[in-house]
Amino acid sequence: MKPGHETDVRLGGAPYWMRQTNSSQGAGWSNHCSYVLVLAILVSMFGQQRVAAQSGTSFSITCPAKPDKLLDGRLLVILSTDPAAEPRFQVTDNYRSQQIFGIDVEDWDGITPQVIDSTVFGFPRQSLSQVPAGKYHVQALFHEYETFHRADGHVLKLPMDRGEGQVWNRAPGNRYSTPGEIDFNPRANAAHTLVLDQVIPPIEPPADTKYIKHIRLQSKLLTEFWGRPMFLGAHVLLPEGFDEHPEARYPLAIMHGHFSHDFNGFRTEPPDPDLEPDYSERFRLHGYNRIVQQEAYDFYRIWTGPDFPRMLVVEIQHANPWYDDSYAVNSANVGPYGDAITYELIPEIERQFRGIGQGWARCLYGGSTGGWEALAAQVFYPDEYNACYAACPDPIDFRHYTVVNIYEDENAYFQRGAFGHVARPGRRNWLGHIDATLEQMNHFELVLGTRGRSGQQWDIWQAVYSPVGADGYPQPIWDKRTGEIDREVALHWREHFDLVHILRRDWQTLGPKLAGKIHLYCGDMDNYYLNNAVYTAEDFLREADPPYEGEVAYGDRAEHCWNGDPTQPNAISRLRYHRMYVPKFADRILNSATANADITSWRY
C-alpha cells in the first residue's frame, strides 16, 4: 500500500462498549446482539472513512502528450506560500519546509490521471485534509525511475543519476508543471489539474583546463553488479609544473565527499566584481558567495606558489541510484564501490597522470560523508592508503547513530517513559536550538521516496549498511513511519560497518597497519551530533594497544564541517580542506618513507 493508506486499528484502545468481559452471564443471544451491533457500527465507521477519503480537494496530474514509453517513478505535488521561487526548490526536512506529497507510479501511460488526495502521506502536514485553506503556489514533479536487473537476481526501480548528483528537483529528464496559484480549501470537493508541461534539460559536463582534468571510467565491477553500464569519475587537480617536469611521479591526495559538478575550491580568476552578494543563513554572513570565490582564488595562488607540495589532488565522483555518492565501500545494496574505486579508478588516475601508484603515496581526506568515507577506506584498505584526515565524519560508532543507540534503543524517533515521551532531535545550531527532529527528517524522506529511494541522508546510510531485503530493496533499520528499530538489522550493521566496533574487534591485526594514519576532527556542537561518536572513537584509540599514533581534535562551539583549524571560523576553515591536508600528508610521507620511496622527483 502507498504510505498513508494504512488503517491502524488498535483494539486495545477501543471504546468500552467494544471490549469483551470475562463474565459468563448474558452469553449467547445477548453477546450475539452485541457483536452484530459492533459490526454494524464498524461498517458504518469505515464506510464513512472511505467517503471522506474520496471527498475534499485533490490534484489530478497528467502529461501534455503520451510519452514514448511507460513511466515509473515518484510523483510529487508541492504547495508553497512563498512566490519567490518555484515550489520544487522550497521543500526541506525541517519546520520551515513548504508542503509536499508523493505517490509511487508504475507503468504509467502519462495520460491516465494520477491523483493525490487526502489519503496520500505528506510532509510537514501528513494529509491534504490538514492543510489550511488559502492561496498557494502549486507545482507537480515526476522523478523518473529506471529498471535495474541486478546480478543478485533482484529487479529494482530506482532513479539513476543523470549528471546532477542525484537531486530530484534538478535531475535532467524529470517532468514538472509550470507553477500556478490556486485557492485551496481542504473541505471543498475540488479537483485541481496539473500538467507536466516542462522537462529539466541535460547538464553539460565540465571542460578540461590547464590545471583541472576529468576522468570518466566504466567500472567492470559495478557494471556486473547493476546489470547495465556504470561509471566512476574524478576531477583531478594537476600540480604546478606538471608539464615542465615529465620525470616527476606524484603522490595522490584523495578527497572524498558529495557530488560536485567540477573541482571545488579552485579559481584562477579573482572574485567576480559584479557578483551580487548573498546571505548565508547557516553562517550568518553577508556576501558569503564572494568569500567562497576569494578563498578559491587564494588557493590557486598558494597551489601555484613556490612552497606548496606538488601532488595530484582528486575529487571522486561516484553518484549512483541511491545517492550522490556511494560511501566508498562494498555494499550489498549499493555495489562494490570500495573495490571499484581502489582497484579500478585510482590506478587509472595514477596511470594517466604519473602517480607513484603505491599505498604509501596515497592519502584520504574529507568532511561529513567524506570524513566517514576517508576513515572507512583507510580501515577496510589499510595497506592501500597512508593516512586519513576525517573531519566531522558521519556516525562512526552506531551507539551514537547521531542521537540513537541502534543496539539498545527501541525507537529512533522518541525517548519513552511510563507516561511520557520526548522527540529525539535531528539538527541543532551552535546554541543547541533545534530545527528538525529525527521523525521529521525521516518522514520528509518517506514522502520523496518509499523503499529507501528518497536520495537523502538517512536512506543512503540504510542502503549502504543494511542487508538486501526480500523485495530486493534495503532491509529497513527502523520503520520509517513509527521509528521502531529492527534489532537484527542493527546487529548486521555493527559487524559490517560500525567503524569503531570493527577497529576494536580487529585491532590486533589492523593496529600495526594503521599506526600514524588516523586523524579525526569534529566540532563539539556539530549540527548532527556527530561529535558523540568521535568521543567514543577517541576513548578506544587513546587506550589502543598497539598505540594508534594519530590525532583527535575538537572545535569549541564549532558546528558541522569543522576540520581541525582552531584559528579560523567554521565558515572559512571548511573552504580550506586542500590547503590544510595536502601539507600534512607531505609531512606524513617524509616521516614514514621507506628506503626505496620516491621522495625527490615531486619535490621541485
C-alpha positions as CSV (number, residue, x, y, z in Angstrom):
1,M,0.0,0.0,0.0
2,K,1.0,3.6,-0.5
3,P,2.1,5.4,2.7
4,G,-1.0,7.0,4.2
5,H,-3.3,4.2,3.0
6,E,-2.9,2.0,6.1
7,T,-5.7,1.7,8.6
8,D,-4.4,1.5,12.1
9,V,-7.0,-0.3,14.3
10,R,-5.8,-0.8,17.9
11,L,-8.5,-2.9,19.6
12,G,-6.7,-2.3,22.9
13,G,-7.8,1.3,22.6
14,A,-11.4,0.5,21.6
15,P,-14.3,2.2,23.4
16,Y,-15.6,0.5,26.5
17,W,-18.7,-0.8,24.6
18,M,-16.5,-2.8,22.2
19,R,-14.4,-4.6,24.9
20,Q,-15.2,-8.1,25.9
21,T,-15.6,-9.1,29.5
22,N,-14.8,-12.3,31.4
23,S,-18.4,-12.7,32.6
24,S,-20.3,-15.7,31.5
25,Q,-23.6,-14.0,32.2
26,G,-25.5,-12.7,29.3
27,A,-23.8,-15.1,26.9
28,G,-25.5,-16.4,23.8
29,W,-28.1,-14.2,22.2
30,S,-27.0,-11.2,24.2
31,N,-23.4,-11.4,23.1
32,H,-24.6,-12.2,19.5
33,C,-26.6,-9.0,19.5
34,S,-23.6,-7.0,20.9
35,Y,-21.3,-8.3,18.2
36,V,-23.8,-7.6,15.5
37,L,-24.2,-4.0,16.8
38,V,-20.4,-3.6,16.9
39,L,-20.1,-5.0,13.4
40,A,-22.7,-2.6,12.1
41,I,-21.0,0.4,13.8
42,L,-17.6,-0.6,12.4
43,V,-19.1,-0.9,8.9
44,S,-20.6,2.5,9.3
45,M,-17.4,4.0,10.6
46,F,-15.2,2.6,7.8
47,G,-17.8,3.4,5.2
48,Q,-17.7,7.0,6.4
49,Q,-13.9,7.0,6.2
50,R,-14.0,5.8,2.6
51,V,-16.4,8.6,1.7
52,A,-14.2,11.1,3.5
53,A,-11.2,9.9,1.6
54,Q,-13.0,10.4,-1.7
55,S,-14.2,13.9,-0.8
56,G,-12.2,17.1,-0.3
57,T,-9.6,18.7,-2.6
58,S,-7.4,16.6,-4.8
59,F,-4.9,17.0,-7.5
60,S,-5.0,15.3,-10.9
61,I,-1.7,15.1,-12.8
62,T,-1.1,14.2,-16.4
63,C,1.5,14.7,-19.2
64,P,0.6,17.0,-22.1
65,A,1.1,14.2,-24.6
66,K,1.6,10.4,-24.3
67,P,5.2,9.6,-23.6
68,D,7.1,7.1,-25.9
69,K,7.3,4.6,-23.1
70,L,5.5,3.7,-19.9
71,L,6.8,5.6,-16.9
72,D,8.0,4.5,-13.4
73,G,8.8,6.9,-10.7
74,R,7.7,9.1,-7.8
75,L,5.1,11.8,-8.4
76,L,5.3,14.8,-6.1
77,V,3.0,17.8,-5.6
78,I,4.2,20.8,-3.7
79,L,2.2,23.6,-2.1
80,S,4.0,26.9,-1.3
81,T,3.1,30.1,0.4
82,D,6.3,31.8,-1.0
83,P,6.2,33.1,-4.6
84,A,9.9,34.0,-4.5
85,A,11.0,30.6,-6.1
86,E,9.5,27.6,-7.7
87,P,7.8,25.3,-5.1
88,R,10.1,22.4,-6.1
89,F,13.0,24.4,-4.6
90,Q,11.3,25.2,-1.3
91,V,11.0,21.9,0.5
92,T,13.4,20.6,3.1
93,D,13.4,18.3,6.1
94,N,12.7,20.9,8.8
95,Y,9.9,23.0,10.1
96,R,10.5,25.7,7.5
97,S,9.6,23.4,4.6
98,Q,6.7,24.1,2.3
99,Q,4.2,21.3,1.9
100,I,4.9,18.2,-0.2
101,F,3.0,14.9,-1.1
102,G,4.2,11.9,-3.1
103,I,3.0,8.6,-4.6
104,D,4.7,5.8,-6.4
105,V,3.8,5.4,-10.1
106,E,4.4,2.3,-12.2
107,D,3.7,1.6,-15.9
108,W,2.1,5.0,-16.3
109,D,1.0,6.0,-19.8
110,G,1.1,9.7,-18.9
111,I,-2.5,10.2,-20.0
112,T,-4.4,8.4,-17.3
113,P,-4.6,11.0,-14.5
114,Q,-2.7,10.2,-11.3
115,V,-4.5,11.5,-8.2
116,I,-3.1,12.9,-5.0
117,D,-5.8,13.3,-2.4
118,S,-6.3,13.2,1.4
119,T,-5.2,9.6,1.6
120,V,-1.6,10.4,0.5
121,F,1.1,10.8,3.0
122,G,2.7,14.3,3.1
123,F,5.2,16.5,4.9
124,P,5.1,18.6,7.1
125,R,1.3,18.0,7.3
126,Q,0.6,14.3,6.8
127,S,-2.7,14.8,4.8
128,L,-4.2,17.3,2.4
129,S,-7.1,17.5,4.8
130,Q,-4.8,19.1,7.4
131,V,-3.5,21.8,5.1
132,P,-5.1,25.2,6.0
133,A,-7.4,26.9,3.4
134,G,-5.8,29.7,1.5
135,K,-3.9,30.8,-1.6
136,Y,-1.0,28.6,-2.6
137,H,1.5,28.3,-5.4
138,V,1.4,24.7,-6.6
139,Q,3.7,22.5,-8.7
140,A,4.0,18.9,-9.6
141,L,7.2,17.0,-10.5
142,F,7.7,13.4,-11.7
143,H,11.0,11.9,-10.6
144,E,11.6,9.1,-13.1
145,Y,13.0,5.7,-12.2
146,E,14.9,3.2,-14.3
147,T,14.6,-0.6,-14.1
148,F,17.8,-2.4,-12.9
149,H,18.3,-6.2,-13.3
150,R,20.9,-6.6,-10.6
151,A,23.4,-9.5,-10.5
152,D,21.8,-10.9,-7.3
153,G,18.6,-11.6,-9.3
154,H,16.6,-8.7,-7.9
155,V,14.8,-6.3,-10.3
156,L,14.7,-2.8,-8.8
157,K,13.2,0.5,-10.0
158,L,15.4,3.4,-8.9
159,P,16.4,6.9,-10.0
160,M,19.7,6.9,-11.9
161,D,21.9,9.9,-11.6
162,R,21.9,12.0,-14.8
163,G,24.8,14.3,-14.1
164,E,23.2,16.4,-11.4
165,G,24.3,14.4,-8.4
166,Q,21.1,12.6,-7.5
167,V,18.9,15.7,-6.9
168,W,15.3,15.0,-7.6
169,N,14.3,18.6,-8.3
170,R,17.2,19.2,-10.8
171,A,17.5,15.8,-12.5
172,P,17.6,16.1,-16.3
173,G,14.6,14.4,-17.9
174,N,12.3,14.9,-15.0
175,R,8.9,16.3,-16.0
176,Y,7.4,19.1,-13.9
177,S,4.5,21.6,-14.2
178,T,4.6,25.3,-14.6
179,P,3.9,26.8,-11.2
180,G,0.4,28.2,-10.7
181,E,-1.7,29.8,-8.0
182,I,-4.8,28.2,-6.6
183,D,-7.5,28.8,-4.0
184,F,-7.3,25.8,-1.7
185,N,-9.9,24.6,0.6
186,P,-9.5,21.1,2.1
187,R,-13.2,20.7,2.6
188,A,-14.2,21.6,-0.9
189,N,-14.8,18.9,-3.5
190,A,-12.4,20.4,-5.9
191,A,-10.1,18.6,-8.3
192,H,-7.1,20.7,-9.4
193,T,-5.5,19.7,-12.7
194,L,-1.7,19.9,-13.1
195,V,0.1,19.2,-16.4
196,L,3.7,18.1,-16.5
197,D,4.5,20.5,-19.4
198,Q,8.2,21.2,-18.6
199,V,11.3,18.9,-18.8
200,I,14.6,19.6,-17.0
201,P,17.3,19.9,-19.7
202,P,20.6,17.9,-19.8
203,I,23.7,19.2,-18.0
204,E,26.9,19.9,-19.9
205,P,29.9,18.1,-18.4
206,P,32.8,20.3,-17.3
207,A,35.6,21.1,-19.7
208,D,39.3,20.3,-19.0
209,T,41.6,23.2,-18.2
210,K,45.3,23.6,-17.7
211,Y,45.1,22.5,-14.1
212,I,41.9,20.5,-13.9
213,K,41.3,17.3,-15.8
214,H,38.3,15.0,-15.7
215,I,38.1,11.2,-15.9
216,R,35.0,9.0,-16.6
217,L,35.7,5.3,-16.4
218,Q,33.3,2.5,-16.9
219,S,33.7,0.1,-14.0
220,K,33.7,-3.6,-14.8
221,L,32.8,-4.4,-11.2
222,L,29.9,-2.0,-10.9
223,T,28.6,-2.8,-14.4
224,E,28.4,-6.5,-13.5
225,F,26.6,-5.7,-10.2
226,W,24.0,-3.4,-11.6
227,G,23.4,-5.2,-14.9
228,R,24.0,-2.0,-17.0
229,P,26.9,0.3,-17.8
230,M,28.0,2.0,-14.6
231,F,30.7,4.7,-14.4
232,L,33.1,6.2,-11.9
233,G,34.5,9.7,-12.3
234,A,37.0,12.1,-10.8
235,H,38.1,15.7,-11.0
236,V,41.9,15.8,-11.0
237,L,43.9,18.9,-10.0
238,L,47.4,18.8,-11.6
239,P,50.3,20.3,-9.7
240,E,52.1,23.4,-10.9
241,G,55.0,22.4,-13.2
242,F,53.3,19.2,-14.3
243,D,54.2,19.6,-18.0
244,E,57.7,21.0,-17.2
245,H,58.7,18.0,-15.1
246,P,57.9,14.9,-17.1
247,E,60.2,12.8,-14.9
248,A,58.2,13.5,-11.8
249,R,55.9,10.9,-10.2
250,Y,53.4,12.3,-7.8
251,P,51.6,11.2,-4.5
252,L,47.9,11.2,-4.7
253,A,45.6,13.2,-2.3
254,I,42.1,11.9,-2.5
255,M,39.2,14.0,-1.3
256,H,36.0,12.0,-0.6
257,G,32.6,13.7,-0.3
258,H,29.4,14.6,-2.1
259,F,29.0,15.0,-5.8
260,S,30.3,18.2,-7.3
261,H,29.9,19.3,-10.9
262,D,33.6,20.4,-11.1
263,F,36.6,20.6,-8.8
264,N,35.7,22.6,-5.8
265,G,37.6,25.5,-4.2
266,F,40.0,26.3,-7.1
267,R,39.6,29.5,-9.2
268,T,42.2,31.0,-11.5
269,E,40.5,34.4,-11.6
270,P,39.9,37.0,-8.9
271,P,36.3,37.2,-7.4
272,D,33.7,38.4,-9.8
273,P,33.3,42.2,-9.1
274,D,29.7,42.1,-10.4
275,L,28.6,39.2,-8.2
276,E,25.6,40.2,-6.2
277,P,26.3,39.5,-2.5
278,D,24.1,36.8,-0.9
279,Y,23.4,36.0,2.7
280,S,24.4,32.7,4.3
281,E,21.8,31.9,6.9
282,R,24.0,29.0,8.1
283,F,27.0,31.2,8.9
284,R,25.1,34.4,9.4
285,L,27.3,36.2,6.9
286,H,26.5,38.7,4.2
287,G,28.4,38.2,0.9
288,Y,29.4,34.6,1.6
289,N,29.4,33.8,-2.1
290,R,32.2,36.4,-2.5
291,I,34.1,34.9,0.3
292,V,33.9,31.5,-1.4
293,Q,35.3,32.9,-4.6
294,Q,38.1,34.7,-2.8
295,E,39.1,31.6,-0.9
296,A,39.2,29.6,-4.2
297,Y,41.4,32.2,-5.8
298,D,43.7,32.4,-2.8
299,F,44.1,28.6,-3.0
300,Y,45.1,28.9,-6.7
301,R,47.8,31.3,-5.8
302,I,49.0,29.1,-2.9
303,W,48.8,26.0,-5.2
304,T,51.0,27.6,-7.9
305,G,53.4,29.2,-5.4
306,P,56.9,28.0,-4.7
307,D,56.4,26.3,-1.4
308,F,53.3,24.2,-1.8
309,P,53.8,20.4,-2.1
310,R,53.4,19.0,-5.6
311,M,50.8,16.3,-5.7
312,L,47.8,15.1,-7.6
313,V,44.6,16.1,-5.8
314,V,41.5,14.1,-6.7
315,E,37.8,14.5,-6.0
316,I,36.0,11.2,-6.5
317,Q,32.7,11.2,-8.4
318,H,30.5,8.1,-7.5
319,A,26.9,9.1,-7.8
320,N,24.7,6.1,-8.0
321,P,21.0,5.0,-8.0
322,W,20.7,5.6,-4.2
323,Y,22.6,8.8,-3.6
324,D,25.1,11.4,-4.8
325,D,28.0,9.2,-3.6
326,S,28.5,5.6,-2.6
327,Y,30.2,5.9,0.7
328,A,33.2,4.3,-0.9
329,V,32.8,0.8,0.5
330,N,31.5,-2.6,-0.8
331,S,27.8,-2.8,0.0
332,A,25.1,-5.4,-0.6
333,N,22.7,-2.8,-1.9
334,V,24.9,-0.2,-3.5
335,G,27.6,-2.4,-5.0
336,P,31.3,-3.0,-4.8
337,Y,32.3,0.7,-4.8
338,G,35.2,0.2,-2.4
339,D,36.9,-2.2,-4.7
340,A,36.0,-0.3,-7.8
341,I,37.4,3.0,-6.5
342,T,40.6,1.4,-5.0
343,Y,41.4,-1.1,-7.7
344,E,39.9,0.4,-10.9
345,L,39.6,4.2,-10.7
346,I,42.6,5.2,-8.6
347,P,45.2,3.1,-10.6
348,E,43.8,4.6,-13.8
349,I,44.2,8.1,-12.5
350,E,47.8,7.3,-11.5
351,R,48.4,5.8,-14.9
352,Q,47.2,8.8,-16.8
353,F,48.8,11.5,-14.6
354,R,52.1,9.9,-13.5
355,G,51.1,8.9,-10.0
356,I,53.5,6.9,-7.9
357,G,50.9,4.2,-7.6
358,Q,51.7,2.7,-4.2
359,G,49.8,2.8,-1.0
360,W,52.4,4.8,0.9
361,A,51.9,7.6,-1.6
362,R,48.1,7.9,-1.2
363,C,46.1,9.8,1.4
364,L,42.4,10.3,2.1
365,Y,40.5,13.2,3.5
366,G,37.1,14.7,3.6
367,G,34.3,16.1,5.8
368,S,30.9,14.8,6.9
369,T,30.1,12.0,4.4
370,G,33.7,12.4,3.1
371,G,35.0,12.1,6.6
372,W,33.3,8.7,7.1
373,E,34.5,7.6,3.7
374,A,38.1,8.6,4.4
375,L,38.2,6.6,7.7
376,A,36.3,3.7,6.2
377,A,38.5,3.3,3.2
378,Q,41.6,3.5,5.5
379,V,40.2,0.8,7.8
380,F,39.0,-1.5,5.0
381,Y,42.1,-1.0,2.8
382,P,44.8,-0.3,5.4
383,D,47.7,-1.1,3.0
384,E,46.4,0.9,0.1
385,Y,46.5,4.3,1.9
386,N,49.0,6.0,4.2
387,A,46.8,8.5,6.1
388,C,43.2,9.6,6.6
389,Y,42.1,13.0,7.8
390,A,38.4,12.6,8.7
391,A,36.6,15.8,9.6
392,C,33.1,15.8,11.2
393,P,32.6,12.2,10.0
394,D,29.1,10.7,9.7
395,P,28.4,8.3,12.6
396,I,31.5,6.1,13.0
397,D,30.0,4.4,16.1
398,F,26.4,3.2,15.9
399,R,26.0,3.5,19.6
400,H,25.8,7.2,18.6
401,Y,24.0,7.0,15.3
402,T,23.6,10.7,15.7
403,V,21.4,10.6,18.9
404,V,20.3,6.9,18.6
405,N,21.9,3.8,20.0
406,I,20.6,1.3,17.5
407,Y,21.7,-1.6,19.7
408,E,19.8,-0.6,22.8
409,D,17.1,1.9,21.9
410,E,13.7,0.6,20.9
411,N,12.6,3.7,18.9
412,A,14.6,6.1,16.8
413,Y,12.2,9.0,17.0
414,F,11.2,9.1,20.7
415,Q,12.5,8.5,24.1
416,R,9.7,7.0,26.0
417,G,8.8,6.7,29.7
418,A,5.9,5.1,31.5
419,F,3.7,8.1,30.9
420,G,5.5,10.5,28.6
421,H,7.8,10.7,25.7
422,V,10.1,13.3,24.1
423,A,11.1,13.6,20.4
424,R,14.7,12.9,19.5
425,P,16.4,16.0,17.9
426,G,17.7,15.8,14.4
427,R,19.6,19.0,13.8
428,R,20.7,21.9,16.1
429,N,22.7,25.1,15.8
430,W,25.7,26.1,17.9
431,L,23.4,27.3,20.6
432,G,21.5,24.0,20.7
433,H,18.4,25.3,19.1
434,I,16.7,22.6,17.1
435,D,15.0,23.0,13.7
436,A,14.2,19.3,12.9
437,T,13.5,16.1,14.7
438,L,14.6,12.6,13.5
439,E,10.9,11.8,12.8
440,Q,10.5,14.9,10.7
441,M,13.7,14.2,8.7
442,N,12.7,10.6,8.0
443,H,9.1,11.5,7.2
444,F,10.4,14.0,4.6
445,E,12.4,11.2,3.0
446,L,9.4,8.9,3.0
447,V,7.4,11.4,1.0
448,L,10.3,11.8,-1.5
449,G,10.6,8.0,-2.0
450,T,9.4,4.7,-0.5
451,R,11.7,1.7,-0.1
452,G,14.7,3.9,0.7
453,R,14.5,5.7,-2.6
454,S,14.5,9.3,-1.4
455,G,18.1,10.0,-2.4
456,Q,18.6,11.6,1.1
457,Q,20.9,11.1,4.0
458,W,19.1,8.5,6.2
459,D,18.1,6.4,3.2
460,I,21.7,6.2,1.9
461,W,23.0,5.1,5.3
462,Q,20.4,2.4,5.3
463,A,21.2,1.4,1.7
464,V,25.0,1.1,2.4
465,Y,24.8,-0.6,5.8
466,S,21.7,-2.9,5.5
467,P,21.4,-6.4,4.1
468,V,19.2,-6.8,1.0
469,G,15.5,-7.3,1.9
470,A,13.2,-10.0,0.4
471,D,11.9,-7.4,-2.1
472,G,15.5,-6.5,-3.3
473,Y,15.5,-3.2,-1.5
474,P,17.5,-2.4,1.6
475,Q,16.1,-4.0,4.8
476,P,15.0,-1.1,6.9
477,I,16.9,-0.3,10.1
478,W,13.6,1.0,11.5
479,D,10.0,1.5,10.5
480,K,10.0,4.8,8.5
481,R,6.6,5.8,9.9
482,T,7.0,4.9,13.5
483,G,10.7,4.7,14.2
484,E,10.6,1.2,15.7
485,I,14.2,-0.3,15.4
486,D,14.9,-3.7,13.9
487,R,17.5,-5.3,16.2
488,E,18.6,-8.0,13.7
489,V,19.4,-5.3,11.1
490,A,21.2,-3.3,13.7
491,L,23.5,-6.3,14.5
492,H,24.2,-6.7,10.8
493,W,25.3,-3.0,10.7
494,R,27.6,-3.5,13.7
495,E,29.6,-6.4,12.2
496,H,30.0,-4.8,8.8
497,F,30.0,-1.0,9.0
498,D,30.3,0.2,12.7
499,L,33.9,1.5,12.3
500,V,34.7,1.8,16.0
501,H,33.4,-1.7,16.7
502,I,35.5,-3.0,13.8
503,L,38.6,-1.2,15.0
504,R,38.1,-2.6,18.5
505,R,37.3,-6.1,17.2
506,D,40.2,-6.3,14.7
507,W,42.8,-4.0,16.3
508,Q,45.4,-6.7,16.8
509,T,45.5,-7.1,13.0
510,L,44.7,-3.5,12.0
511,G,46.6,-1.6,14.6
512,P,50.1,-2.2,13.2
513,K,48.9,-1.2,9.8
514,L,47.1,2.0,10.9
515,A,49.8,3.4,13.1
516,G,50.0,7.2,12.5
517,K,47.3,7.1,9.9
518,I,44.1,8.0,11.7
519,H,43.3,11.7,12.3
520,L,39.8,12.8,13.5
521,Y,38.4,16.3,13.8
522,C,34.9,17.5,14.9
523,G,33.2,20.5,16.3
524,D,31.7,19.9,19.8
525,M,28.5,21.5,18.6
526,D,28.2,19.6,15.4
527,N,24.7,20.2,13.9
528,Y,24.0,16.5,13.6
529,Y,25.6,15.4,16.9
530,L,28.4,13.6,15.1
531,N,30.9,14.6,17.8
532,N,29.2,11.9,20.1
533,A,30.6,9.0,18.0
534,V,34.0,10.7,17.8
535,Y,34.2,10.8,21.6
536,T,33.8,7.0,21.8
537,A,36.3,6.5,19.0
538,E,38.8,8.6,20.9
539,D,38.1,6.6,24.1
540,F,39.2,3.5,22.2
541,L,42.1,5.0,20.3
542,R,43.5,6.6,23.4
543,E,43.9,3.1,25.1
544,A,44.6,1.1,22.0
545,D,47.5,-1.3,22.1
546,P,49.5,-1.0,19.9
547,P,49.2,2.8,20.0
548,Y,47.4,4.4,17.1
549,E,49.8,7.4,17.0
550,G,47.3,9.7,15.3
551,E,45.3,12.7,16.3
552,V,41.8,13.6,17.6
553,A,40.8,17.3,18.0
554,Y,37.6,19.2,18.7
555,G,36.5,22.7,17.8
556,D,35.0,24.6,20.7
557,R,31.4,25.5,19.9
558,A,32.1,24.7,16.3
559,E,29.3,23.4,14.0
560,H,29.3,20.8,11.2
561,C,32.4,20.5,9.0
562,W,34.9,21.8,11.5
563,N,38.1,20.3,10.1
564,G,40.9,20.9,12.6
565,D,41.8,24.6,12.3
566,P,41.2,26.5,15.5
567,T,42.4,29.8,14.1
568,Q,39.5,30.3,11.7
569,P,35.8,30.3,12.0
570,N,34.0,27.3,10.5
571,A,32.7,29.4,7.5
572,I,36.4,29.8,6.4
573,S,38.0,26.5,7.5
574,R,35.5,24.4,5.6
575,L,36.8,26.0,2.4
576,R,40.4,25.1,3.1
577,Y,40.5,21.3,3.1
578,H,43.1,21.1,0.3
579,R,45.5,23.6,1.6
580,M,45.2,22.1,5.1
581,Y,45.6,18.4,4.4
582,V,48.0,18.3,1.5
583,P,50.9,19.7,3.5
584,K,50.0,17.4,6.4
585,F,50.3,14.4,4.1
586,A,53.6,15.6,2.6
587,D,55.0,15.6,6.1
588,R,53.5,12.2,6.7
589,I,55.3,10.8,3.6
590,L,58.6,12.2,4.6
591,N,58.3,10.8,8.2
592,S,57.2,7.3,7.1
593,A,59.1,6.8,3.9
594,T,60.9,3.6,3.3
595,A,64.3,3.3,1.8
596,N,63.0,2.9,-1.8
597,A,60.3,5.6,-1.6
598,D,60.4,8.3,-4.2
599,I,60.6,11.5,-2.1
600,T,62.5,13.6,-4.6
601,S,61.0,13.7,-8.1
602,W,57.9,15.5,-7.0
603,R,59.6,17.9,-4.6
604,Y,60.7,20.6,-7.1
